[in-house]
Amino acid sequence: QVQLVESGGGLVQYGGSLRLSCAASGIVFSVAAMGWYRQAPGKQRELVAAITNGGSTNYAEFVKGRFTISRDNRKNTVYLQMNSLKPEDTAVYYCNAVIHRVGDYWGQGTQVTVSS
């Protein structure tokens, strides 16, 4: 059974930082491409950052220079370090794992709220 469990969300003030974690089980984590997405109320889910199984990263323009995605294959965990948070970053953040020809998996989400 595949599980992606996010943690680290919460309430933070404008300009603050949070680190999200996503612990994976039931998959061969080292071969998975991992990503963080977010969905704000009334909006579509959007990609925030992604990291390949080789460690290459990709970021949405609106988080470049503020957020950093990383992975620890020994811990089967992907992280999202979020700095200089803005109210517009408020959303539910979801972890995603994609394994070619195997499957596409999602976590349950963690709420991030940034107060102004």
C-alpha positions as a Python dict, from the first residue, in 0.01 Angstrom:
ca = {
    (1, 'Q'): (0, 0, 0),
    (2, 'V'): (142, 334, -108),
    (3, 'Q'): (136, 615, 144),
    (4, 'L'): (260, 971, 119),
    (5, 'V'): (230, 1153, 450),
    (6, 'E'): (286, 1528, 457),
    (7, 'S'): (373, 1722, 769),
    (8, 'G'): (507, 2060, 868),
    (9, 'G'): (223, 2286, 765),
    (10, 'G'): (78, 2549, 991),
    (11, 'L'): (21, 2918, 1049),
    (12, 'V'): (309, 3157, 992),
    (13, 'Q'): (344, 3532, 961),
    (14, 'Y'): (435, 3720, 644),
    (15, 'G'): (806, 3673, 575),
    (16, 'G'): (831, 3361, 788),
    (17, 'S'): (949, 3011, 703),
    (18, 'L'): (818, 2658, 712),
    (19, 'R'): (961, 2324, 611),
    (20, 'L'): (725, 2064, 473),
    (21, 'S'): (810, 1695, 478),
    (22, 'C'): (660, 1408, 286),
    (23, 'A'): (740, 1057, 402),
    (24, 'A'): (679, 784, 145),
    (25, 'S'): (617, 416, 196),
    (26, 'G'): (511, 133, -31),
    (27, 'I'): (715, 259, -326),
    (28, 'V'): (1073, 237, -440),
    (29, 'F'): (1138, 595, -341),
    (30, 'S'): (1474, 628, -510),
    (31, 'V'): (1324, 585, -857),
    (32, 'A'): (1030, 819, -802),
    (33, 'A'): (1004, 1171, -931),
    (34, 'M'): (868, 1377, -644),
    (35, 'G'): (678, 1700, -645),
    (36, 'W'): (497, 1951, -431),
    (37, 'Y'): (172, 2102, -551),
    (38, 'R'): (-65, 2344, -390),
    (39, 'Q'): (-429, 2434, -413),
    (40, 'A'): (-581, 2752, -280),
    (41, 'P'): (-958, 2788, -226),
    (42, 'G'): (-1136, 2835, -556),
    (43, 'K'): (-822, 2771, -759),
    (44, 'Q'): (-679, 2479, -949),
    (45, 'R'): (-400, 2268, -811),
    (46, 'E'): (-63, 2394, -935),
    (47, 'L'): (292, 2270, -937),
    (48, 'V'): (521, 2437, -683),
    (49, 'A'): (843, 2238, -720),
    (50, 'A'): (965, 1903, -843),
    (51, 'I'): (1274, 1689, -811),
    (52, 'T'): (1370, 1398, -1032),
    (53, 'N'): (1514, 1070, -912),
    (54, 'G'): (1850, 1207, -1024),
    (55, 'G'): (1814, 1520, -815),
    (56, 'S'): (1732, 1775, -1084),
    (57, 'T'): (1489, 2040, -966),
    (58, 'N'): (1223, 2255, -1122),
    (59, 'Y'): (1033, 2545, -966),
    (60, 'A'): (730, 2751, -1045),
    (61, 'E'): (820, 3110, -1119),
    (62, 'F'): (627, 3238, -820),
    (63, 'V'): (851, 3048, -573),
    (64, 'K'): (1192, 3076, -737),
    (65, 'G'): (1447, 3208, -493),
    (66, 'R'): (1218, 3147, -194),
    (67, 'F'): (1145, 2773, -188),
    (68, 'T'): (1384, 2478, -207),
    (69, 'I'): (1292, 2118, -275),
    (70, 'S'): (1521, 1837, -165),
    (71, 'R'): (1507, 1465, -106),
    (72, 'D'): (1669, 1211, 124),
    (73, 'N'): (1652, 867, -34),
    (74, 'R'): (1777, 704, 286),
    (75, 'K'): (1471, 837, 469),
    (76, 'N'): (1226, 805, 178),
    (77, 'T'): (1140, 1168, 236),
    (78, 'V'): (1107, 1479, 23),
    (79, 'Y'): (1120, 1828, 172),
    (80, 'L'): (1005, 2173, 77),
    (81, 'Q'): (1181, 2457, 254),
    (82, 'M'): (968, 2768, 223),
    (83, 'N'): (1117, 3106, 307),
    (84, 'S'): (990, 3462, 272),
    (85, 'L'): (635, 3338, 281),
    (86, 'K'): (357, 3562, 152),
    (87, 'P'): (-19, 3555, 213),
    (88, 'E'): (-65, 3437, -147),
    (89, 'D'): (127, 3120, -56),
    (90, 'T'): (-168, 3017, 160),
    (91, 'A'): (-296, 2684, 30),
    (92, 'V'): (-314, 2314, 93),
    (93, 'Y'): (19, 2165, -11),
    (94, 'Y'): (24, 1817, -160),
    (95, 'C'): (307, 1572, -211),
    (96, 'N'): (317, 1377, -537),
    (97, 'A'): (518, 1075, -645),
    (98, 'V'): (543, 952, -1001),
    (99, 'I'): (708, 627, -1101),
    (100, 'H'): (725, 569, -1474),
    (101, 'R'): (492, 290, -1588),
    (102, 'V'): (395, 218, -1227),
    (103, 'G'): (179, 493, -1090),
    (104, 'D'): (105, 846, -979),
    (105, 'Y'): (42, 895, -609),
    (106, 'W'): (-78, 1178, -384),
    (107, 'G'): (-66, 1259, -18),
    (108, 'Q'): (-357, 1393, 182),
    (109, 'G'): (-225, 1748, 194),
    (110, 'T'): (-111, 1985, 465),
    (111, 'Q'): (-248, 2334, 522),
    (112, 'V'): (-16, 2633, 504),
    (113, 'T'): (-158, 2966, 613),
    (114, 'V'): (39, 3289, 591),
    (115, 'S'): (-98, 3587, 778),
    (116, 'S'): (-36, 3942, 666),
}
